[in-house]
Amino acid sequence: MTDLPITPDYDAWPVEVALEGVSATPRVLTVHWQDGRVSRYHSIWLRENAGDDTTVNPATRERILDLSRLPAWPEIAGAEIDAAGALCVTFAPEDRRLRFHPGWLRAHDYDNAPDPEAPLVPVTTWQGGPDAGPDTLDAEGLLDTAPGSDDEEAILAPALESVLGKGLVRLRNMPTEPDSLKAIAQRIGPIRDTNFGGLFNVKAKPDPDSNAYTSIALPPHTDLPTREYHPGLQMLHCLENSVEGGQAVMLDGFAVAEALREQYPEAFATLTRVRWRYANTAKTTDYVWHEPMIRLDARGELLEVRIADFLRGPLDAAFEDIEPAYEALMTLQRLLRDPAFAIRFTYRPGDLVIFDNRRLLHARDAFEGQSGHRWLQGCYVERDEIRSRYRMVKRAQRRRQLTAEA
């Protein structure tokens, strides 16, 4: 397998099923795999996705081929499987012979892909209740591991899977030194700065610029819905907690939205259509954005929720939409109060909760500010970063598989 061609990316592609046969018309190539699968590839798709140095820059693996500069539509003049097991295709009118890695080809079999945009980890909605809690992992020693090492991966991989699949994970036994969150977050990706800074301190303070910086209860909400792109992930790291009260509350916004869709379809449709005004007007900043409370992707699957009663401005909508919008809002609010959706827990020093801020709703009970100290540090990271980090983990696993097979 060492003679297989490079691929147009940096990933590792184990050959779990070998090529068995190949046939072609000028514009469609058909391959037969040893397990009986039959895959079809268009000639133009193959030409654009070759891994040679006329198609991609070998130093960056970024495409340099401009299809419109080819002398004509690329067609297949011949195809075979070579001694190394690679697919070899001769393209006309270039008269260029290019090789394709069978593992990469199988992984990108768009003819048989059930859903090319399927999430990296299956999304599992969940409900709460008195005995429910977040996925919890012991992450002691994470910062002592070398970045990219097997030891780091052993801690991070299950945590990343919980966040991608369930939207939430709790890591225990993290350090409690102030600002250590920065080094932890950077094991996943860059921190997103906001008007609250890179790291922000969640504790009661005089002259607060957010309800979060008081001791009052906070209703279920997502953070910063006032932004065009509100942060994808939030991390909350407990440094101190000796107050009475202040329990954390988490709800799966997707589970609530699905319940709304099933039980109150009109309200669900309204909240996916009407654009609410979200506003955060502080003394030195003024953020405003309009968006539906529930957003779906092109397939009708849940993409994100934007729910934060204390950050909604006056509703700017068509006259005839005002009453239906508020009816739908109140239906949603009643669902959010249903204890069946909520998990409740008390932070202890060294706990770090990572959650999808475009899916999970978080809340807080009021606490007695004079009864002790409650200090969380928080930061934001984008969804893109956790997906990239997880892909890198899977890439490392595939490389180990290739090494073991060699």
C-alpha positions in Angstrom: 0.0 0.0 0.0 3.0 2.3 0.2 2.9 2.9 -3.6 -0.6 4.4 -3.4 -0.9 7.9 -4.7 -1.2 11.0 -2.4 -4.7 12.4 -1.9 -5.9 16.0 -2.4 -5.8 16.5 1.4 -3.7 15.7 4.5 -6.0 13.0 5.8 -5.2 9.3 6.2 -7.5 6.8 4.3 -7.2 3.2 5.2 -8.1 0.8 2.4 -10.7 -1.3 4.1 -12.3 -2.5 0.9 -10.2 -3.0 -2.3 -11.2 -2.2 -5.9 -12.2 -5.2 -7.9 -13.2 -3.9 -11.4 -13.7 -0.8 -13.4 -15.6 0.2 -16.5 -16.2 3.6 -18.1 -18.1 5.7 -20.6 -16.5 9.0 -21.7 -18.2 10.9 -18.8 -19.0 8.3 -16.1 -16.6 5.8 -14.5 -18.1 2.8 -12.6 -16.0 0.9 -10.1 -16.8 -2.5 -8.4 -15.6 -3.1 -4.9 -14.7 -6.4 -3.4 -17.7 -6.2 -1.0 -20.1 -5.9 -3.9 -20.7 -2.1 -3.8 -20.9 -0.4 -7.1 -19.9 3.3 -7.3 -20.2 5.8 -10.1 -18.1 8.9 -10.5 -18.4 11.7 -13.1 -15.3 12.3 -15.2 -15.3 16.0 -14.4 -15.5 15.3 -10.6 -12.6 12.9 -10.9 -10.5 15.3 -12.9 -11.0 18.1 -10.4 -10.3 15.9 -7.4 -7.0 14.3 -8.4 -4.1 14.6 -6.1 -1.3 15.3 -8.6 0.6 18.6 -8.9 -1.4 19.9 -11.9 -4.5 19.8 -9.7 -3.4 20.7 -6.2 -0.4 22.5 -4.8 1.5 19.6 -3.1 2.8 22.0 -0.4 -0.7 23.2 0.7 -3.1 20.6 -0.8 -5.2 23.5 -2.1 -6.6 23.3 -5.6 -4.7 25.1 -8.4 -6.7 23.6 -11.3 -9.1 25.9 -13.1 -11.5 23.7 -15.0 -12.5 26.4 -17.4 -8.9 26.5 -18.7 -8.9 22.9 -19.9 -9.1 22.5 -23.6 -12.5 20.7 -23.4 -14.7 18.9 -21.0 -12.5 16.2 -19.4 -13.6 12.7 -20.6 -12.3 9.2 -19.8 -10.1 7.7 -22.4 -9.2 4.7 -20.4 -9.3 3.3 -16.8 -7.7 0.4 -14.9 -6.6 -0.8 -11.5 -2.8 -0.8 -11.1 -0.6 -3.2 -9.2 -0.8 -1.1 -6.1 -4.6 -1.2 -6.1 -5.0 2.4 -7.2 -7.5 3.5 -9.8 -5.8 4.9 -12.9 -7.7 7.1 -15.3 -6.5 8.6 -18.6 -8.3 11.9 -19.4 -8.9 13.3 -22.8 -8.2 15.6 -24.5 -5.3 16.3 -22.1 -3.9 12.7 -22.5 -3.1 12.8 -18.8 -3.0 9.7 -16.7 -4.0 10.3 -13.0 -4.1 7.9 -10.1 -6.7 7.8 -7.3 -6.3 6.4 -3.8 -8.9 3.7 -3.2 -9.4 4.5 0.4 -10.0 8.2 -0.4 -12.3 7.2 -3.3 -14.4 5.0 -1.2 -14.7 7.6 1.5 -16.0 10.2 -1.1 -18.4 7.9 -2.8 -21.1 10.4 -3.4 -23.2 7.9 -5.5 -23.9 5.9 -2.3 -23.7 8.6 0.4 -27.0 8.5 2.4 -26.4 12.1 3.6 -23.2 13.9 2.6 -23.9 16.6 5.2 -24.5 14.2 8.1 -23.1 15.4 11.4 -19.7 14.1 12.5 -21.5 12.6 15.6 -25.1 11.6 15.5 -27.2 14.3 17.2 -29.1 12.9 20.2 -31.7 15.0 21.9 -32.2 14.5 25.6 -34.6 15.4 28.5 -33.8 16.0 32.1 -35.5 15.2 35.3 -34.4 14.9 39.0 -31.9 12.1 38.3 -30.4 13.4 35.1 -27.0 15.1 34.7 -24.5 15.9 32.0 -22.0 13.5 30.6 -19.2 13.8 33.1 -15.5 12.9 32.5 -12.4 13.0 34.6 -10.0 15.4 32.9 -7.3 15.6 35.5 -3.9 16.1 33.9 -5.2 17.4 30.6 -2.8 20.4 30.6 0.1 18.1 31.4 -0.4 16.2 28.2 1.4 17.1 25.0 -0.8 18.8 22.4 -1.8 16.2 19.8 -0.6 13.3 21.9 -2.4 10.0 22.5 -2.8 11.0 26.2 -4.5 14.3 25.2 -6.7 12.5 22.7 -7.8 10.0 25.3 -9.3 12.8 27.4 -10.5 15.1 24.6 -12.1 12.5 22.2 -15.0 11.5 24.4 -15.5 15.1 25.5 -15.7 16.3 21.9 -18.2 13.5 21.1 -20.5 14.5 23.9 -20.5 18.1 22.8 -21.1 17.2 19.2 -23.7 14.6 19.9 -25.5 15.9 23.0 -24.4 19.5 23.1 -22.9 19.3 26.6 -20.1 17.8 28.7 -18.8 18.3 32.2 -15.1 17.9 32.8 -14.0 17.4 36.4 -10.7 17.9 38.3 -9.5 20.7 36.2 -7.1 23.3 37.7 -8.6 26.1 39.7 -6.0 28.8 39.0 -7.5 32.0 37.5 -7.2 32.2 33.7 -6.2 28.5 33.3 -9.4 28.3 31.2 -7.5 30.0 28.3 -5.0 27.1 28.0 -7.8 24.5 28.3 -9.9 26.2 25.6 -6.9 26.5 23.3 -6.7 22.7 23.3 -9.8 22.9 21.1 -9.3 26.1 19.2 -8.9 29.9 19.4 -11.0 31.8 21.8 -13.6 34.3 20.4 -13.3 37.7 21.8 -16.5 39.7 22.5 -17.2 43.0 24.3 -16.9 41.0 27.5 -13.3 40.1 26.6 -11.6 36.8 25.8 -12.1 35.4 29.3 -15.0 36.8 31.4 -15.6 36.5 35.1 -19.1 35.4 36.1 -19.6 36.7 39.6 -21.7 39.4 41.3 -20.1 42.8 41.0 -21.1 46.4 41.5 -22.4 48.3 38.5 -23.0 45.1 36.4 -23.3 45.3 32.6 -25.1 42.0 32.4 -27.6 40.1 34.6 -25.1 37.3 34.6 -22.9 39.5 36.9 -25.5 39.7 39.6 -26.9 37.2 42.1 -30.4 37.1 40.6 -31.8 34.1 38.9 -31.3 33.8 35.1 -34.0 32.2 32.9 -33.1 29.7 30.2 -31.2 31.4 27.5 -28.5 31.3 24.9 -25.7 33.8 25.1 -25.3 36.8 22.7 -28.3 36.2 20.4 -27.7 39.9 19.7 -24.9 39.0 17.3 -25.1 38.1 13.6 -23.2 34.9 14.5 -23.7 34.2 18.1 -21.0 32.1 19.6 -21.1 28.4 18.9 -19.6 27.0 22.1 -19.4 28.3 25.6 -17.1 27.1 28.4 -17.8 27.8 32.1 -15.0 27.0 34.5 -15.7 26.9 38.3 -12.9 28.4 40.4 -14.9 29.0 43.6 -18.4 28.1 44.8 -19.4 28.3 48.5 -22.7 30.2 48.2 -26.1 29.1 49.1 -28.2 28.5 45.9 -27.0 29.3 42.4 -27.6 25.8 41.0 -26.9 25.5 37.3 -29.8 24.6 35.0 -29.4 23.2 31.5 -32.0 22.3 28.8 -31.6 20.8 25.4 -33.1 23.5 23.2 -33.4 21.0 20.3 -35.5 18.6 22.5 -37.7 21.6 23.5 -38.0 22.6 19.8 -38.9 19.1 18.7 -41.6 18.9 21.4 -43.0 22.2 20.2 -43.0 21.0 16.6 -44.9 17.8 17.6 -47.3 19.3 20.1 -47.8 22.8 18.8 -47.0 22.8 15.1 -48.4 26.3 14.4 -46.3 27.8 17.2 -43.3 26.0 15.9 -43.8 27.3 12.3 -44.3 30.8 13.6 -41.1 30.8 15.6 -39.1 29.5 12.6 -40.5 32.4 10.5 -40.9 35.6 12.6 -37.7 37.5 13.0 -37.3 38.7 16.6 -35.3 41.7 17.6 -32.4 40.9 20.0 -30.8 43.9 21.6 -28.0 44.4 24.1 -27.8 48.1 24.7 -25.1 48.8 27.4 -23.5 52.0 28.3 -20.6 51.6 25.9 -22.0 49.1 23.2 -25.2 48.7 21.3 -25.7 45.3 19.6 -28.9 44.5 17.7 -29.8 41.6 15.4 -33.0 40.1 14.0 -33.5 36.4 13.6 -36.1 33.7 14.2 -36.0 31.9 17.6 -35.7 28.6 15.8 -33.6 28.1 12.7 -33.7 25.1 10.4 -31.2 24.0 7.8 -32.1 23.4 4.1 -33.2 19.8 5.1 -35.6 21.0 7.8 -33.3 19.8 10.6 -32.7 22.0 13.6 -29.8 24.3 13.2 -29.9 26.6 16.1 -32.1 28.3 18.7 -31.9 31.9 19.9 -33.8 32.3 23.2 -33.1 35.0 25.8 -36.1 36.9 27.1 -33.9 39.5 28.8 -32.2 40.3 25.5 -35.3 40.7 23.3 -36.0 44.2 22.1 -39.4 45.5 20.9 -40.7 43.1 18.2 -40.4 44.6 14.8 -42.7 42.4 12.6 -45.6 42.7 10.3 -48.8 44.0 12.0 -50.6 40.7 11.5 -47.7 38.7 12.9 -47.5 40.4 16.3 -50.2 38.4 18.2 -49.4 35.0 16.6 -45.7 35.6 17.5 -46.5 36.3 21.1 -48.9 33.4 21.3 -46.1 31.1 20.0 -43.6 32.7 22.4 -45.7 32.1 25.4 -46.3 28.5 24.3 -42.5 28.1 24.2 -42.0 29.7 27.6 -44.4 27.3 29.2 -42.5 24.4 27.7 -39.2 25.8 29.0 -40.7 25.7 32.6 -41.4 22.0 32.3 -39.0 20.3 34.7 -38.9 17.3 32.5 -36.5 19.2 30.2 -34.1 20.5 32.8 -31.0 19.0 34.4 -29.8 20.8 37.6 -26.4 20.5 39.2 -24.1 22.5 41.5 -20.7 23.6 40.3 -17.8 22.5 42.3 -14.3 24.0 42.0 -12.5 22.4 39.1 -15.6 21.7 37.1 -15.6 22.8 33.5 -18.8 22.7 31.5 -18.6 22.9 27.7 -21.8 23.3 25.7 -23.2 24.2 22.3 -24.5 27.8 22.8 -26.6 27.6 19.6 -28.4 24.5 21.0 -28.3 24.3 24.8 -30.2 26.7 27.0 -28.5 27.5 30.3 -30.0 29.1 33.4 -29.1 29.8 37.0 -31.0 29.9 40.3 -30.6 33.0 42.5 -27.9 32.8 45.1 -27.2 34.5 48.4 -24.3 36.8 47.7 -23.3 37.2 51.3 -23.2 33.5 52.0 -19.8 32.8 50.3 -18.1 33.2 46.9 -19.2 32.1 43.5 -16.7 32.6 40.7 -16.9 31.1 37.2 -14.7 32.1 34.3 -16.1 31.8 30.9 -15.1 32.0 27.2 -16.5 31.4 23.8 -15.2 29.1 21.0 -16.8 28.6 17.6 -18.5 25.4 16.5 -16.0 25.2 13.6 -13.2 24.7 16.0 -14.6 21.7 17.8 -15.5 20.1 14.5 -12.0 20.7 13.2 -10.5 19.3 16.4 -12.6 16.2 16.2 -11.7 15.6 12.6 -8.0 15.9 13.6 -8.6 13.3 16.4 -10.2 10.9 13.8 -7.4 11.6 11.4 -4.8 10.5 14.0 -6.8 7.4 14.7 -6.8 6.5 11.0 -3.0 7.1 10.8 -2.5 4.7 13.7 -4.7 2.2 11.9 -2.5 2.5 8.8 0.7 2.1 10.8 -0.7 -1.0 12.5 -1.6 -2.5 9.1 1.8 -1.7 7.5 
